[in-house]
Amino acid sequence: MFINKKVIYAMLWLGSLTLAGCAKKTYLRSSSNVHTEDLSSVRPRYDYQEPEIKGTFLPGKNDDETEQKELADNPDAVNSRLDKAVEAMVQQNKSIKYINGFRIQLYVGNVRQQADDAKSYIYRMFPDLVPYVTYSQPTYRVKAGDFMYRGDAQSFLDQIKDQYPSAVILSDRVDIKKSLILNSPYEN
């Protein structure tokens, strides 16, 4: 009798779920929700004014009629202005010290002695390359070189793989001056 009660309760529960799923769904549709009031009188209004561009794009110069006439009459004035603009770009480019480039990763692991061995290997075998050791607990990473081009890094990687077969080339921020010191095999 006890088993029959469980079966009966299960059937009643399943039946109520079935009936609940088949119930007719009703949606409230009321025409009283339609908003017909005109709100255009309270909307903010913005008056657009075309910006007026005055002056030149070089610092310290104003674009007026006398200057335009001077430039038209004297071509050397145009050249001097161009020279100033080029000089400004040169100064801006000199301030850039790092670019996206490549480094060779020799070692990744938890043993400091092995990281130091990889660093000293780079110093002995490749004095042109600069080794970089980073520590992010608990991992040491040893990377070498500042390469602008992947092909430059590949030529060194082939030699390094003899000692460190797991060495790979990774993208990294590199120092421009150090990367220019390394000779590219493509420049020969």
VOVO-627319 format. One record per residue (C-alpha): residue number from 1; residue in one letter; chain; x, y negated, z negated. Coordinates in steps of 0.001 Angstrom, whole numbers, plus 500000, padded with zeros to 6 digits. Example, Ala and Ser with C-alpha at 12.3 -4.5 7.8 and 13.67 -1.06 7.14 Angstrom:
BEGIN
PT   resi   resn   chain       px       py       pz
PT      1      a       A   512300   504500   492200
PT      2      s       A   513670   501060   492860
END
This chain:
BEGIN
PT   resi   resn   chain       px       py       pz
PT      1      m       A   500000   500000   500000
PT      2      f       A   502922   497714   499276
PT      3      i       A   504274   498035   502833
PT      4      n       A   500893   497240   504291
PT      5      k       A   500729   493940   502417
PT      6      k       A   504064   492867   503905
PT      7      v       A   502890   493775   507359
PT      8      i       A   499641   491894   506850
PT      9      y       A   501442   488780   505585
PT     10      a       A   503873   488902   508492
PT     11      m       A   501002   489206   510973
PT     12      l       A   499142   486307   509358
PT     13      w       A   502282   484174   509470
PT     14      l       A   502944   485018   513133
PT     15      g       A   499310   484358   513980
PT     16      s       A   499335   480947   512354
PT     17      l       A   502521   480015   514245
PT     18      t       A   500956   481109   517513
PT     19      l       A   497800   479127   516890
PT     20      a       A   499755   476064   515851
PT     21      g       A   501736   476192   519092
PT     22      c       A   498578   476448   521184
PT     23      a       A   496769   473572   519518
PT     24      k       A   495660   470756   521768
PT     25      k       A   497967   467792   521543
PT     26      t       A   496340   464429   521332
PT     27      y       A   497977   461116   522072
PT     28      l       A   496768   457786   520909
PT     29      r       A   496002   455620   523885
PT     30      s       A   494626   452381   522915
PT     31      s       A   494213   449367   525096
PT     32      s       A   494499   447167   522010
PT     33      n       A   498323   447610   522037
PT     34      v       A   498734   445724   525294
PT     35      h       A   500311   442317   524628
PT     36      t       A   499012   439569   526865
PT     37      e       A   500305   436438   525143
PT     38      d       A   502570   434214   527279
PT     39      l       A   505881   433695   525427
PT     40      s       A   507687   431738   528148
PT     41      s       A   507229   428488   526209
PT     42      v       A   509361   429758   523286
PT     43      r       A   512125   431423   525315
PT     44      p       A   515483   429609   525169
PT     45      r       A   516547   427850   528343
PT     46      y       A   520125   427598   529463
PT     47      d       A   521292   425063   531986
PT     48      y       A   524308   426289   533913
PT     49      q       A   526890   423741   534877
PT     50      e       A   529578   424629   537370
PT     51      p       A   532995   424292   535690
PT     52      e       A   535142   421546   537125
PT     53      i       A   538700   422624   537850
PT     54      k       A   541242   419879   537586
PT     55      g       A   544992   419871   537655
PT     56      t       A   547528   422380   538877
PT     57      f       A   548349   425669   537309
PT     58      l       A   551838   424553   536388
PT     59      p       A   552251   423151   532877
PT     60      g       A   552666   419406   532577
PT     61      k       A   551372   418523   536063
PT     62      n       A   548180   416681   536996
PT     63      d       A   546570   417062   540377
PT     64      d       A   545786   413556   541542
PT     65      e       A   545865   411848   544924
PT     66      t       A   549311   410270   544542
PT     67      e       A   550895   413612   543729
PT     68      q       A   549201   415235   546729
PT     69      k       A   550505   412481   548973
PT     70      e       A   553998   412868   547524
PT     71      l       A   553939   416606   548228
PT     72      a       A   552770   416044   551791
PT     73      d       A   555474   413453   552447
PT     74      n       A   558356   415251   550702
PT     75      p       A   558808   419021   551317
PT     76      d       A   561594   419114   548717
PT     77      a       A   559020   418392   546029
PT     78      v       A   557193   421586   547000
PT     79      n       A   560437   423533   546783
PT     80      s       A   561224   422153   543337
PT     81      r       A   557763   423103   542088
PT     82      l       A   558178   426612   543504
PT     83      d       A   561582   426904   541868
PT     84      k       A   560046   425993   538493
PT     85      a       A   557290   428583   538961
PT     86      v       A   559779   431300   539916
PT     87      e       A   561980   430411   536936
PT     88      a       A   558973   430748   534622
PT     89      m       A   558272   434237   536029
PT     90      v       A   561934   435245   535613
PT     91      q       A   561865   434179   531957
PT     92      q       A   558670   436145   531395
PT     93      n       A   560149   439274   532996
PT     94      k       A   563295   439011   530861
PT     95      s       A   561169   439381   527750
PT     96      i       A   559985   442858   528834
PT     97      k       A   562209   445445   527130
PT     98      y       A   560317   448738   527436
PT     99      i       A   558529   450557   530254
PT    100      n       A   556772   453881   530679
PT    101      g       A   559386   456465   531577
PT    102      f       A   560591   459943   530649
PT    103      r       A   562675   461697   527991
PT    104      i       A   563852   465275   527626
PT    105      q       A   562612   467009   524477
PT    106      l       A   565201   469559   523334
PT    107      y       A   563965   470721   519967
PT    108      v       A   560710   470811   518014
PT    109      g       A   560745   472573   514654
PT    110      n       A   560928   472436   510884
PT    111      v       A   564677   473046   510409
PT    112      r       A   566758   469903   510038
PT    113      q       A   570058   471662   510724
PT    114      q       A   568825   472814   514147
PT    115      a       A   567643   469271   514935
PT    116      d       A   571084   467920   513991
PT    117      d       A   572732   470607   516158
PT    118      a       A   570621   469535   519155
PT    119      k       A   571557   465901   518550
PT    120      s       A   575278   466682   518356
PT    121      y       A   574990   468835   521517
PT    122      i       A   573720   465782   523419
PT    123      y       A   576547   463621   522044
PT    124      r       A   579179   466200   523101
PT    125      m       A   577868   467308   526483
PT    126      f       A   576103   464173   527754
PT    127      p       A   577640   461013   526291
PT    128      d       A   575543   458854   528669
PT    129      l       A   572292   460096   527106
PT    130      v       A   571055   458664   523829
PT    131      p       A   569508   461250   521456
PT    132      y       A   566430   460318   519404
PT    133      v       A   565474   462298   516295
PT    134      t       A   562026   461724   514812
PT    135      y       A   560522   463322   511743
PT    136      s       A   556807   463647   511200
PT    137      q       A   556330   465867   508207
PT    138      p       A   557135   468787   508532
PT    139      t       A   558312   468624   512162
PT    140      y       A   561581   467361   513633
PT    141      r       A   561660   466340   517306
PT    142      v       A   564845   465723   519260
PT    143      k       A   564519   463829   522539
PT    144      a       A   567275   462556   524790
PT    145      g       A   567640   459970   527524
PT    146      d       A   565859   456934   528868
PT    147      f       A   564792   457797   532412
PT    148      m       A   562695   455622   534706
PT    149      y       A   562070   458472   537137
PT    150      r       A   561158   462082   536532
PT    151      g       A   563722   463202   539132
PT    152      d       A   566545   461653   537115
PT    153      a       A   565422   463542   534022
PT    154      q       A   565081   466772   536012
PT    155      s       A   568766   466784   536989
PT    156      f       A   569780   466619   533305
PT    157      l       A   567073   469101   532263
PT    158      d       A   568518   471801   534512
PT    159      q       A   571853   471529   532668
PT    160      i       A   570270   471328   529202
PT    161      k       A   568106   474421   529764
PT    162      d       A   571227   476601   529584
PT    163      q       A   571538   475819   525865
PT    164      y       A   567887   474947   525080
PT    165      p       A   565540   476996   527316
PT    166      s       A   562421   475442   525762
PT    167      a       A   563460   471890   526752
PT    168      v       A   560792   469911   528639
PT    169      i       A   560345   466470   530176
PT    170      l       A   557838   464199   528398
PT    171      s       A   556421   460765   529179
PT    172      d       A   557608   458138   526722
PT    173      r       A   558358   454420   526318
PT    174      v       A   561974   453880   527339
PT    175      d       A   564446   451018   527048
PT    176      i       A   564965   449375   530459
PT    177      k       A   568628   448476   529877
PT    178      k       A   569556   452010   528801
PT    179      s       A   567703   453520   531746
PT    180      l       A   569608   451315   534191
PT    181      i       A   572935   452577   532811
PT    182      l       A   572151   456178   533804
PT    183      n       A   573128   456912   537397
PT    184      s       A   570354   458182   539580
PT    185      p       A   571232   461091   541919
PT    186      y       A   569115   459338   544585
PT    187      e       A   571365   456264   544647
PT    188      n       A   574389   458080   546158
END
